Amino acid sequence: MTDRLYERDPYIREFDARVMACEEKDNAYRICLDKSAFFPEGGGQPGDRGWIGEAVISDTHEKDGEVWHYADRPLTVNTKVYCRLDWDFRFSNMQNHAGEHIVSGLIHRKYGYDNVGFHMGSEAITLDINGELTEEQVGEIEREANRAIEENIPIRAMIPPQKELAVMSYRSKKELAGEVRIVEIPGYDRCACCGTHPFRTGEIRLIKILSVQNYKGGVRISMLSGNRALTDYAEKHDSVVKISHLLSAKTGEISEAVERLQRENGDLKFKMVQMKKEMLAAKAANLTISGKALCVLENGLEGNELREYANLLSERARRVLVLAEGDGGRYRYVLIDADQQAKELGQEIQTLYAGKGGGTPQMIQGTLAGDGAKIKEWFEKANLARQD
């Protein structure tokens, strides 16, 4: 069984070890050492990364009491190797794991809810809580959590004797038997946990809750702690400053500036829609029409404008086909027939030009493939034949 150095001292960054096994697995290699400071994935915390000799370690897992390090190359069994952790990655996980303890512990103490899911992802840390919390309540939890950082409380990891454990109150997602490792932050949390944490809460530096959303009868909280929280703040601050410059507004006033911009944009869109309707009405009124049938190619029509233009033209011709260029070389179309034969004519045109669509006997719409001029020519000839 691997001697787990991280359990005695989570701050070990470098160490010497002996290679006990090296196995090829899924076009990669996994290495077992006689001792390791690499934390294997567990309890919601990712496995450590780093280097063993010349090998790059991308992940670490535990199986049957052994710690396996996933490497990009093999190492010779029974050789001594120098090992080094990706300390920035590990310490960030320690900060975030301890931050999660404080937040989950406060929620449990104040509201009696449990953390039933915990994941340390690349974008954020997520906590699934089995009870509903308002944003105001979560905001208060965040303030109390950061007070714990200010107090710089010792974080203790221990394995209590069975008699002591039997009467001890602690959080756990499942029933545990045998030795149980307890992590305690006095006044804030006591939890069964196998992960790594700083020695004091002050090393967490900052806890920031990013969002709260309803999830499976409770809430899912997204949060960051430590260096990741500070980096997130810096990135968002840069974005706020850039937005404030673009809007010519103070950083504390950008939400009001964005709301004002949205209102102005909505007013402009409304005016554009009205102008487009007036333009289409004028164009339809001035169009020279000969005969009962009309086909026009009109590009630049968006949304419902194609159908609106077809409706305007149907006031001047009994049968109308309007074509507009769409995506992928296809044409969007609307066909209106006052004689209730739109479906029959639509079946013909869709058969000839790989069409899709449907509607009513008076109006159908969809898409066609082909040359717009040829579609127009076919439509006019087909209607002349019907008139004869």
Secondary structure, 3 states (H helix, E strand, C coil): CCEEHHHHCCCCCEEEEEEEEEEEECCEEEEEECEECCCCCECCECCCCEEECCEEEEEEEEECCEEEEEECCCCCCCCEEEEEECHHHHHHHHHHHHHHHHHHHHHHHHHCCCEEEEEECCCCEEEEECCCCCHHHHHHHHHHHHHHHHHCCECEEECCCHHHHHCCCCECCCCCCCCCCEEEECCCEEEECCCCCCCEHHHHCCEEEEEEEEECCEEEEEEEEHHHHHHHHHHHHHHHHHHHHHHCCCHHHHHHHHHHHHHHHHHHHHHHHHHHHHHHHHHHHHCCCCCCEEEEECCCCCCCHHHHHHHHHHCCCCEEEEEEECHHHEEEEEEEECCCCHHHHHHHHHHHCCCEEEECCCEEEEEEECCHHHHHHHHHHHHHHHHC
